[in-house]
Amino acid sequence: MGQAQEEKLRGRGSVKSCLRTLDVLEFFMRVRKPARTIEISEVLGIPNSSADEILRTLAITGYLSYNQATKLYSPSYKIIANAIAIENAFFGGSRVAEIMEAMAKATGATVFLTQQNDCWAESVAEVAGGWAAAPGDPRPYPSEMICFAQNKWLPATNFSAAMLAQQSNVSIIQLATRTQRLGLGPGNPALMKNLVDRIARTRSSGYALCRRKPSIPVDSIAIPFRVPHAVSCYAIGVVGDPLFENDNDVRHMLSTMQSVMFRYKDGMREQPAQRLQ
């Protein structure tokens, strides 16, 4: 989610409460230990009463465990069980994780999985390889799907290009129009031909490349990633410093990535949806 989008949502009461609930769950992901209400409240910067309400609700519904004597909260296995059920139904079981691990091992690079969230690109999973961003450094990719630079519309990153390559030209232009309305690009009419042509090249080649330069400290290759039952586009890619020195290195890296994808392609096929009772 882009910063502008998140700030807009946080200004709405019910949505703000939902976001705080997600913040609580992400708190446990980061600290990896039980915690009391006051600690969670202070770390997240929310009122103690709000944190207490969220924690009690999550405990009542079984998503958190609570110890009355110690006043400590911790995640319940119910979260894991439900996550596994979702993973099996929508992501081919453990296939996505297996693909990312195999790709990191085969390439020696850091692997990112990204998804499109309307006008934004969001990194949703990462497997560390030979490269890692320094603490406090910005991520190597901006959050917008497309941007206006050099007096023309462009995919904001090669990961964005790999996601856009799965869409029609009409959908791409509609996305650019929504981006304009959100103030992420100029409001005046602008030609979209360069954007459409750039994505057409990615669609034809099957990958999008980003070479390191002074403003971009890493090399990366991104390819479209088909997810069962997905309603938005995904891309998977490798990032490293350096990954390649010449075109032969690029071809070898791409071949390695495609080989991993081919080994797992059967496991990523959509399963028939179960009829709701």
Secondary structure per residue as TSV (DSSP state, phi and psi in degrees):
chain	resnum	aa	ss	phi	psi
A	1	M	-	360.0	135.3
A	2	G	-	-72.6	157.4
A	3	Q	H	-61.8	-42.7
A	4	A	H	-62.6	-40.0
A	5	Q	H	-64.7	-44.7
A	6	E	H	-64.8	-42.4
A	7	E	H	-63.2	-37.6
A	8	K	H	-64.4	-42.4
A	9	L	H	-68.2	-37.1
A	10	R	H	-67.4	-13.7
A	11	G	T	-81.4	-5.1
A	12	R	S	-105.2	131.7
A	13	G	H	-54.9	-59.1
A	14	S	H	-64.6	-38.3
A	15	V	H	-67.7	-38.0
A	16	K	H	-59.7	-41.7
A	17	S	H	-64.2	-40.9
A	18	C	H	-62.6	-42.7
A	19	L	H	-64.3	-37.7
A	20	R	H	-65.2	-36.0
A	21	T	H	-62.6	-43.7
A	22	L	H	-64.3	-36.8
A	23	D	H	-60.0	-38.3
A	24	V	H	-64.5	-45.2
A	25	L	H	-63.6	-40.8
A	26	E	H	-68.3	-28.3
A	27	F	H	-57.5	-47.8
A	28	F	H	-66.7	-30.7
A	29	M	H	-63.3	-37.1
A	30	R	H	-80.1	-47.2
A	31	V	H	-81.2	-29.2
A	32	R	-	59.1	38.3
A	33	K	S	-160.7	159.2
A	34	P	-	-61.2	156.8
A	35	A	B	-151.2	157.7
A	36	R	-	-93.8	165.9
A	37	T	H	-56.6	-45.9
A	38	I	H	-62.6	-37.8
A	39	E	H	-66.0	-44.7
A	40	I	H	-64.2	-42.5
A	41	S	H	-59.5	-45.7
A	42	E	H	-68.1	-43.4
A	43	V	H	-66.3	-40.3
A	44	L	H	-85.5	-11.8
A	45	G	T	68.0	37.7
A	46	I	-	-121.3	156.1
A	47	P	-	-56.4	144.3
A	48	N	H	-58.9	-36.4
A	49	S	H	-65.3	-38.8
A	50	S	H	-67.7	-43.8
A	51	A	H	-62.0	-41.7
A	52	D	H	-62.5	-42.3
A	53	E	H	-63.6	-44.8
A	54	I	H	-64.1	-44.8
A	55	L	H	-64.5	-42.7
A	56	R	H	-63.4	-41.4
A	57	T	H	-64.0	-44.2
A	58	L	H	-65.5	-33.9
A	59	A	H	-71.4	-42.2
A	60	I	H	-61.4	-38.9
A	61	T	T	-84.0	-1.2
A	62	G	T	90.4	5.5
A	63	Y	S	-87.4	-16.4
A	64	L	E	-127.1	151.5
A	65	S	E	-100.7	147.2
A	66	Y	E	-134.9	134.4
A	67	N	E	-108.0	114.5
A	68	Q	T	-63.5	-34.4
A	69	A	T	-73.1	-43.7
A	70	T	T	-93.7	-13.6
A	71	K	T	64.4	26.0
A	72	L	E	-98.8	142.0
A	73	Y	E	-110.1	149.5
A	74	S	E	-152.4	158.4
A	75	P	E	-62.8	144.3
A	76	S	-	-91.7	155.2
A	77	Y	H	-67.0	-12.7
A	78	K	H	-58.4	-35.4
A	79	I	H	-60.6	-45.1
A	80	I	H	-66.1	-45.9
A	81	A	H	-59.8	-43.7
A	82	N	H	-68.1	-38.2
A	83	A	H	-63.4	-39.8
A	84	I	H	-65.1	-40.0
A	85	A	H	-62.4	-41.3
A	86	I	H	-66.7	-42.5
A	87	E	H	-59.7	-43.2
A	88	N	H	-65.0	-39.0
A	89	A	H	-78.1	-35.1
A	90	F	H	-115.1	-15.6
A	91	F	S	-130.5	24.7
A	92	G	T	65.3	35.8
A	93	G	T	68.6	-132.2
A	94	S	T	-88.3	12.0
A	95	R	H	-60.4	-41.6
A	96	V	H	-61.0	-47.7
A	97	A	H	-61.6	-40.3
A	98	E	H	-64.9	-40.6
A	99	I	H	-62.9	-45.4
A	100	M	H	-64.2	-42.4
A	101	E	H	-64.4	-43.8
A	102	A	H	-65.0	-38.7
A	103	M	H	-68.3	-40.1
A	104	A	H	-63.1	-40.8
A	105	K	H	-68.2	-40.6
A	106	A	H	-72.3	-33.5
A	107	T	H	-101.6	-21.6
A	108	G	-	74.1	8.3
A	109	A	S	-104.0	168.4
A	110	T	E	-82.2	134.9
A	111	V	E	-108.7	131.5
A	112	F	E	-118.4	140.8
A	113	L	E	-113.6	126.4
A	114	T	E	-122.6	155.7
A	115	Q	E	-132.1	156.0
A	116	Q	E	-86.3	130.1
A	117	N	E	-121.1	80.8
A	118	D	T	57.8	-112.2
A	119	C	T	-86.6	3.4
A	120	W	E	-120.1	150.7
A	121	A	E	-103.7	134.0
A	122	E	E	-128.5	128.1
A	123	S	E	-78.3	122.1
A	124	V	E	-110.7	-13.9
A	125	A	E	-158.3	152.5
A	126	E	E	-148.8	138.0
A	127	V	E	-120.7	118.1
A	128	A	-	-68.3	139.0
A	129	G	-	-128.7	-132.3
A	130	G	S	-79.9	-4.6
A	131	W	-	-129.6	143.0
A	132	A	-	-146.5	140.6
A	133	A	-	-65.7	141.0
A	134	A	-	-65.9	147.2
A	135	P	T	-54.2	128.7
A	136	G	T	90.0	-14.3
A	137	D	-	-73.8	145.9
A	138	P	-	-67.2	154.4
A	139	R	-	-62.0	154.6
A	140	P	S	-70.4	-8.0
A	141	Y	S	-127.1	132.7
A	142	P	-	-68.6	169.4
A	143	S	S	-90.1	-17.1
A	144	E	B	-73.7	148.7
A	145	M	S	-73.6	-44.5
A	146	I	E	-130.3	158.9
A	147	C	E	-142.1	164.4
A	148	F	E	-109.0	111.3
A	149	A	E	-144.4	151.7
A	150	Q	T	54.6	34.3
A	151	N	T	63.5	31.7
A	152	K	E	-158.5	158.4
A	153	W	E	-80.8	137.2
A	154	L	E	-141.4	154.9
A	155	P	E	-61.1	135.6
A	156	A	S	-65.4	-32.0
A	157	T	S	-145.9	171.4
A	158	N	H	-70.0	-28.0
A	159	F	H	-65.8	-41.1
A	160	S	H	-61.4	-42.6
A	161	A	H	-61.0	-40.1
A	162	A	H	-66.0	-33.5
A	163	M	H	-74.9	-41.5
A	164	L	H	-66.9	-27.2
A	165	A	T	-64.7	-14.7
A	166	Q	T	-89.8	3.3
A	167	Q	S	-117.0	162.5
A	168	S	-	-76.7	161.0
A	169	N	H	-61.5	-35.1
A	170	V	H	-62.8	-44.8
A	171	S	H	-63.2	-37.4
A	172	I	H	-65.0	-43.9
A	173	I	H	-66.9	-38.2
A	174	Q	H	-62.6	-38.0
A	175	L	H	-64.3	-42.7
A	176	A	H	-62.0	-37.8
A	177	T	H	-65.4	-42.3
A	178	R	H	-65.1	-36.3
A	179	T	H	-62.3	-41.4
A	180	Q	H	-59.1	-46.0
A	181	R	H	-63.6	-27.9
A	182	L	T	-83.2	-0.6
A	183	G	T	79.9	15.7
A	184	L	S	-89.3	0.2
A	185	G	S	-155.0	175.5
A	186	P	-	-64.1	142.7
A	187	G	S	-80.7	-18.8
A	188	N	S	-74.1	156.6
A	189	P	-	-56.1	136.7
A	190	A	-	-140.2	143.2
A	191	L	-	-66.9	137.2
A	192	M	-	-103.0	0.1
A	193	K	H	-59.0	-42.7
A	194	N	H	-62.2	-40.3
A	195	L	H	-62.3	-48.6
A	196	V	H	-63.2	-41.8
A	197	D	H	-65.7	-41.5
A	198	R	H	-61.5	-43.4
A	199	I	H	-71.6	-33.2
A	200	A	H	-60.7	-37.7
A	201	R	H	-66.2	-39.8
A	202	T	H	-64.9	-41.9
A	203	R	H	-61.6	-39.6
A	204	S	H	-71.9	-42.2
A	205	S	H	-82.0	-26.0
A	206	G	S	87.4	5.8
A	207	Y	-	-155.7	164.3
A	208	A	E	-131.4	132.2
A	209	L	E	-109.5	144.0
A	210	C	E	-135.1	115.7
A	211	R	-	-93.0	146.1
A	212	R	-	-68.9	147.1
A	213	K	B	-156.6	177.0
A	214	P	T	-51.5	-36.5
A	215	S	T	-87.2	-12.5
A	216	I	B	-130.4	111.0
A	217	P	-	-81.1	-0.8
A	218	V	-	-133.4	158.6
A	219	D	E	-92.1	151.9
A	220	S	E	-158.7	152.4
A	221	I	E	-129.8	132.3
A	222	A	E	-123.4	143.0
A	223	I	E	-132.2	152.2
A	224	P	E	-59.8	146.8
A	225	F	E	-131.9	115.9
A	226	R	-	-88.4	123.3
A	227	V	-	-113.9	132.6
A	228	P	T	-56.3	135.9
A	229	H	T	61.0	19.5
A	230	A	-	-71.1	142.8
A	231	V	S	-109.2	-1.2
A	232	S	S	-136.1	167.9
A	233	C	-	-89.3	147.2
A	234	Y	E	-121.1	158.4
A	235	A	E	-141.8	148.7
A	236	I	E	-124.2	143.7
A	237	G	E	-158.7	165.9
A	238	V	E	-113.5	146.1
A	239	V	E	-133.0	137.5
A	240	G	E	-166.2	168.4
A	241	D	S	-140.6	97.3
A	242	P	S	-94.3	167.4
A	243	L	S	-107.5	-33.0
A	244	F	-	-152.1	151.4
A	245	E	S	-113.2	-19.0
A	246	N	S	-152.5	178.6
A	247	D	H	-65.0	-31.9
A	248	N	H	-63.9	-39.3
A	249	D	H	-63.2	-40.1
A	250	V	H	-62.1	-47.3
A	251	R	H	-62.3	-40.8
A	252	H	H	-65.1	-44.0
A	253	M	H	-63.2	-44.6
A	254	L	H	-62.7	-42.5
A	255	S	H	-61.5	-40.1
A	256	T	H	-63.8	-44.5
A	257	M	H	-62.9	-45.4
A	258	Q	H	-65.7	-33.1
A	259	S	H	-64.5	-41.2
A	260	V	H	-62.9	-45.7
A	261	M	H	-61.2	-39.1
A	262	F	H	-64.6	-39.0
A	263	R	H	-63.1	-28.7
A	264	Y	H	-107.1	5.1
A	265	K	T	-62.5	-36.6
A	266	D	G	-65.2	-37.4
A	267	G	G	-71.1	-15.5
A	268	M	G	-95.8	4.1
A	269	R	S	-71.5	147.1
A	270	E	-	-67.5	138.3
A	271	Q	-	-93.7	151.3
A	272	P	-	-58.1	135.5
A	273	A	-	-70.9	140.4
A	274	Q	-	-79.0	142.4
A	275	R	-	-73.8	131.0
A	276	L	-	-71.2	136.5
A	277	Q	-	-81.1	360.0
